[in-house]
Amino acid sequence: MTFFSEVLRGLWKENPTFRIVLGMCPTLAVTTSLQNGLGMGVATLFVLIGSNVLISLVRNVIPDKVRIPCYIVIAATLVTMVDLLMKAYTPALSKSLGIFIPLIVVNCIILGRAEAYASKNPPLMSLADGLGMGLGFTLSLSVISTVRELLGNGSITVWGSLAWNLKDYTSILLVTLPPGGFITLGCLLAAMNKYEIRLAERQGRSYSPARPANCRQCVIGCWNPDGPAKPGA
């Protein structure tokens, strides 16, 4: 598997939002404007790349029993850097995103890629995985944000005063509210699945919908229906 194939995998085939359905908390909470979506996506991209590379470099010296706390410490260090930089250089965006920047530490995309990929692969390929997943997450947040802001406010705010507004547009308040996030995400997921079905039919192959990740399939192994948790199960 090449570097570029790993990057492209995160953009579509295993897109963390649209295909694996991870990181739903920031996806639904901050996507009321394109500026917020881009800001959250770029912050997560930085943490994903940094944590993947660092974890890959030290994967052979981290004891298995404390690997998850070590991953969290590495991610927390990078998130602290991002949080301080945003407060210094983009204070308005930092205030808008609020608690969701520190919460990147426990984003299941970060821990999931650390456990499922970075801890088992060399640094270069881990960098490609982090880059692909981060770009895929940023792209999905941008798409959702654009739809919600355009329908809800009749505008698209790329950054600061750089914005585009529709004239005489009647806004749809529901789209900017929390239920609107679920509705928008559901419609986009349905559209992607419909496209995949038609593409599979044209290519003469069967299509299996993407399987969302949940506690039962958690790569960290924190959930066990038959008894105590089994780390690494």
N, C-alpha and C positions, 0 to 999 in steps of 0.2 A: 504494500500500500504506500503510495507516494505522499509527499507533503501536501500537494495541492488537492489530492483526492480526500485527504482528511479534512481540509478546510471546507471543501464543497459539501461534505457530508453533513456538517452542522448547519449549512445554509438551507438545505431542503430535506434531504432524506431523514435526518434525525434532528430537525429543528426543535430546540428545547421547548418552545411555546406551542407551535402548531402540530408537531408530530408526537413528541413525548409528553407534552402538557405538564411541564415543570415550571416553577417560579410564578405561580398564579397570583400570589399576593401582590408583588409590585406590578405585575402585568395589568391587573384590574384596578389598582389603586392610583397609579401615577399617569395613566395614559389619557388624561383629559386634554392634553395639548402635545403637539409634536415636540416642542422644546423639552418638556418633561420626559417624554419617551426617549429622545436622543440622549439626554443627560444621564438617565438611569442606565440606558444601554451601554454607553461609553464607559461609565463607572464600573459596571459589571464586567465588561470586556477587559478592562485593565486588571481587575482582580482575578478573573479567570486565567488570563495568560500568565500573570505572575505566580499565582498559586500552583498552576499546573507545572510550570517549569521548576519552581523551588521544590515541590513535593517529589517530582521525578528525580531531581538531583540528590535528595536525601532519603529516597525510598528504601535504600538498602541498610540504612543505619537507624531507622525508626523501628522500635520494638512493636510487634504486631498488636500487643494489648493496649498500647497507648496511641495507636495511629490516628484515631478520630480526634482526640484532643490536640494532637500535633497539627493536624490539618486545620483545625479551628484557629489555633494560635497563628499559623501562617496567614490564613485568610483575614483574621482580625487585624494583623499588622498592616496588610495591604489596604484594607478598608479604612483604617485610621488615616493612612497617608492620603487616600482619595478624599476622605471627609475634610481633612485640614486644607488640602489644596482647593477644594470647591468653596470652602468658607472664605478662603483668602482671595481667590480670583473670580469666582462666580457666586457671590453671596445671595443674590436673588434666587438663583436656581437651587442653591443649597437649602434655602428657607422653604422653597416650594416643595422640594422632595422630602424634606423633614426627616423623620425617623427611618424612612425606607433606605437611606444610604447606609447607616449603621447596620440595618437588618440584612445587608448583603452577606454578612458573615455567616448567617444561617440559611442562606438561599440554597435550596436543594440542588440547584444546578452546580454550584461551587463544590459542595461536598460530594455530589454524585460523580462529577468528572474526576475529582481527586481520587475517589475510591475505585471507580470503574476503569479509569484509563491512566491517569498520571502515575499512580502507584505501581503500574505494571509495564510502563513503556519508557523509552529513552527521552531525554529532554527535548530534542528537536521535534519528535512526533507529538509530544505532549503540548508543545507550543502550538503546533498546527491544530490540535484538537481544541485547545483553549481559544485560539483565534477564530476557528470555524463556529464553535458554539457561541462565542461572544458576539460575532457578527450576526449570526442567526437570531440571537436574542434581541440585538439592537434593531435588526430589520423588522422582526415581528412587532416589537413595541412601537416602532415608527409607523407601521401600517395601521395598527389598532388606534394609535393616537391621531393619525391623520383622519381616519374615518369618524372618530368620535368628536374631534374638534370641528371638523367641517360640517357635520350634521348638527352638532349641538350648538355651535356658536357662529357658523357661517364664515369661519376664518381658519387660516393655517399660520401658526406662529413658529417660524423656523428658529429664530434666535433673537431675543430682545425686541428691537423695533422692526426687525426684518419679518414682515407679516404680509399676508394676502387676505383680503376680505371680499366676501360676496355682497353686492349691493341689493338692498330690499329683500333680504333673506329672512324668512321666519324660522327662528331657531327651534330645535326639538329638544326641550329641556331634559327629557328622559335619557337621552344618549349620554349626557354629561354626569348623570347620577350613577351610583353604584350598580343598579339593575342594568343600566345601559352598557356597562362594561361586560357583563355576562352575555347580554344579547348580542353585542358586537362580536365578541369572541366566538360565540356559538355559530353565528352566521358565517364568519370567516372559516371556521373549521369545516362546516358543511360544504362551503364552496370548494375548499381544497380537496376534500374527500370526493366530491363530484368530479372534479378535474382528474383526480387519480383514477377513478373508475373508468372514465371515458378514455383516458390514455392507455389503460390496461386493455380495454376492449379493442382499441385500434391496433395494439401490438399483439393481440391474440393470447394474452396471459390472464391468469386469475389475479384478483386484487383482494388483499387482506388489509382492512383499516389499521392505522397505526394504533398500537396498544399503549394507552396512557400509563405512566408510572404512578404507583400508589404505594401505600405502606406494605402491601403484600409482596410487591416485587422490589422493595427498596434495596438498593445495592449495598447500603450500609448494614443491613441485616438487623435492624432494631426491633423488628416485629415478628413474633412467632406465635401462631394461634394455638400451638400445642404445649406451650410451656414457657420457661424463661427465654429471654432474648439470647440468640446465638450470634455473636459478632462474627462477621465474615461469612455467614451462611449463604 
